Amino acid sequence: GRFGGSTKVLLFFHGNAEDIGLAEDLLHHLSDSLEVHCIGIEYPGYGIYRDAYASDKGIEEDAVTVYEYLTEDFGIDEKNIIVFGRSIGSGPATYLASVKN
């Protein structure tokens, strides 16, 4: 693998007034610096997901869905998932950390 078989995954929740496209350079930097795989989660109402209804509940549901996809479908151990939220991204990141150890 790119990072010598690293199974660590960083789930990234971006800040306000940006979307995943604008966070791309940061995600590459985090991935290279920390030697982890990064997944940026887009919010309903933002970027490529802009036609969806923006709500706290929507992003919380999406965060849990991505987390469960990684742990259940990909078999990634929960201890190898890092949750990172920047600015307003700290809300869904904290929510996810509170419902999934």
C-alpha positions in Angstrom: 0.0 0.0 0.0 0.9 3.6 -0.3 1.8 3.8 3.4 3.3 0.4 4.0 0.0 -1.3 4.6 -1.4 1.4 7.0 -4.9 0.6 8.0 -5.5 4.0 9.6 -8.2 6.1 8.2 -8.9 9.8 9.0 -12.5 10.9 8.6 -12.4 14.6 7.8 -15.3 17.1 8.4 -14.5 20.4 6.7 -15.1 23.9 7.9 -17.8 26.5 6.9 -17.6 28.2 3.5 -15.7 25.3 2.0 -16.4 21.9 0.5 -14.5 18.8 -0.1 -13.0 20.2 -3.3 -11.6 23.2 -1.5 -10.2 20.9 1.2 -8.4 18.6 -1.2 -5.0 20.0 -0.7 -5.3 19.8 3.0 -6.5 16.2 2.8 -3.5 15.3 0.7 -1.2 17.0 3.2 -2.8 15.2 6.1 -2.6 11.9 4.3 1.1 12.3 3.4 2.1 13.8 6.8 0.3 11.3 9.0 0.6 8.3 6.6 -3.1 7.6 6.8 -5.9 7.3 4.3 -8.2 10.3 4.3 -11.9 10.4 3.6 -13.6 13.8 3.4 -17.3 13.7 4.2 -19.4 16.3 2.3 -22.3 17.9 4.0 -25.9 18.0 2.6 -26.3 21.4 1.0 -22.6 21.8 0.1 -20.4 21.1 -3.0 -21.4 18.0 -4.9 -24.1 17.4 -2.4 -25.6 20.9 -2.8 -29.0 19.7 -4.0 -29.7 17.9 -0.7 -31.4 19.5 2.3 -28.8 20.9 4.7 -29.4 19.8 8.3 -27.5 18.7 11.4 -29.4 15.4 11.4 -28.4 14.8 7.7 -24.7 15.2 8.3 -24.9 13.1 11.5 -26.6 10.3 9.7 -24.1 10.5 6.9 -21.2 10.4 9.3 -22.5 7.3 11.0 -23.2 5.7 7.6 -19.6 6.3 6.5 -18.2 5.0 9.8 -20.3 1.8 9.7 -19.3 1.3 6.0 -15.7 1.4 7.0 -16.0 -0.9 10.0 -18.6 -3.3 8.7 -18.0 -3.5 5.0 -14.2 -2.9 4.9 -13.5 -4.5 8.3 -11.5 -1.5 9.5 -10.9 -1.7 13.3 -12.6 1.1 15.2 -9.2 1.9 16.9 -7.8 2.7 13.4 -10.3 5.5 12.7 -9.4 9.0 13.5 -12.1 11.6 13.5 -11.1 15.2 12.6 -13.3 18.2 12.4 -12.3 21.7 11.4 -14.5 24.7 12.4 -18.1 23.7 11.9 -16.8 20.3 11.1 -16.2 19.9 14.9 -19.9 19.4 15.4 -20.4 16.3 13.3 -17.0 15.0 14.3 -17.9 15.3 18.0 -21.3 13.7 17.4 -19.7 10.7 15.7 -17.1 10.3 18.4 -19.9 10.4 21.0 -22.0 7.7 19.4 -19.1 5.5 18.2 -16.3 5.0 20.6 
